[in-house]
Amino acid sequence: MKVIVDLTVVPIGVGVSLSKYVAACEDILKQTGLKTSLHPNGTAIEGEWDAVMAAIKACHERVHAMGAPRIHTDLKIGTRNDREQSLEDKIDSVVAKQRK
């Protein structure tokens, strides 16, 4: 099943700056070959359910290995079975409806 996920990983107990943990997760996501789009509060991911969930698990494992004792992760998960839809399709649909 194809899925579009919005992922936010928040290490707890590592101080204020989180960018090195975000960068580590982005590296993992790039290695998987999944389609991703980094945004200011997380990353949108597109792919098959099992591959996306395995990547999220790998992010948790990496961030814990970097010294984070706790991680809070927010996930928004969207699936469709009526048609294929990409990250770009969702954005294009909104842009097309905006007033010019």
N, C-alpha and C positions, 0 to 999 in steps of 0.2 A: 504494500500500500504506500502510495506517495504521500508525503507530509510536508507541510511548511510550518516551521517552528520559529518562534522568537525566543531566544535564549539570553538570560542574564545570570551570570555566575558571580556571586559576591563572597569572597573569602572573608572569614571573620577571625579576628585576633592577629592580624598581620599589619596593622597600622592603617594610615589614611590613604596612601597611594596604592591603587590596585592595578595600574597599567601593566606591570610586568606579568601579572597573572592573566590578564586579558590577552596579552601578546602570546603567552604560552598556549592558551586555548585556541587562538587564531592560527597558530602554527599547526596544531593538531588538526583543526578543521581543514586547512589547506592540504595537508598530507592525505586526507581521506578522499579528496577530489569532489566533495560535495559543493554545490553552489551556495555561496554565502554572501552576505552583505552586512558589513560592520556599520553600526550606527552609534550615536552617542551613549545610548543606554543598553547596548547589547548587540546581538548578532542575529540576523535572519538566516535561516538554513533551509535549504530545499533538497529533498532526496527521498530515498526509500526509508520507511519507518525504522527497520532494524539497523541500517547504516547510521542514521541520524542518532538514534539512542545509544549506539555503541560509541559514537564520537563524543556524546555528552558524558558518558561514563569515563572515557579516556581523559576528558577535561578534568573531571573530578579527581581522578587518580593522579594526574600531573600536578594539580594545584595542591593536593594534600602532600605530594612528594616534595613540593617546594616549601613546605613548612606550615601551611594553613591547617590549624587544628579543626576548624569548622568551615562549612561552606553552605550558603543559602542560595538556592537556584530557583529562579522564576522561569516557568515555561508557559508559553502560549502555543497550543498545537491546533493546527487546522488541517482537515482532510476533506476531500471531495470524492464522490464516486460517480458523479454525473458527467464530468469532463476533466481534462487535464488543465492545470492552472499553474503558472510559474510566479515567482516573485515579481517579475516585471509586469505580468498580466494584471496582478492586483493593483499595482501602482498606476499603470496605464488606464485602468478602469476609473479610478478616482480622478486622475488628471483630465480625462475626456469629459467628465461631468462638471468640472469647475467653470465658473463664469470667466469669460475672457475680459 
